[in-house]
């Protein structure tokens, strides 16, 4: 959860430069990089128009892909309107739903995390409109000066609600994504790691001796990320 573009242009630029330094550091030995949603605070692709800004970030992604590093980007609830530009122009692999992925003998369940688990019924209802092709087409017919302003206002309100709703660890019974992970784990005991964003708080929680839930936190307050070394996955903080 980078949420590039907020709260101000200057502060976002400072975080963007820090992100570029992080990419330079991890690219020394990274085989694949997974960015698990809400990379942008708002993103919508018109046929010939994308939101301004983030040039250092996008340029660095292109550089790493040109070096042979695979980069996967999950859409989040703030930037789910990716329609091909980032794949065609940069070479990103855009993923719009949670995935199961086997890596070196371990199985990962990876997703942004929005709309999963109990609760959050209002957002689950709204997401049906956000992902509806007709609604997306109608939104695309509004001039970007107006539509982007409306979307950024909505994004700001959503982010404020997320900030209020992102306290420290609430305990297993009150963490919706942990509840979701426990249910999925009962269906598939082969899963070793559940990796999510969205929650904005770094969490590493054992579901079983062979299964761990990890929330990646955010790059607004925590600057945390996870590293899989081929055997274990560890939550780290970039300094």
Helices and strands as residue ranges (DSSP letters): H 9-26, E 32-36, H 55-66, E 70-74, H 85-89, E 93-95, E 99-103, E 106-111, H 121-130, H 133-140, H 144-164, G 172-174, H 176-187, E 193-196, E 202-208, E 211-216, E 224-228, E 233-237
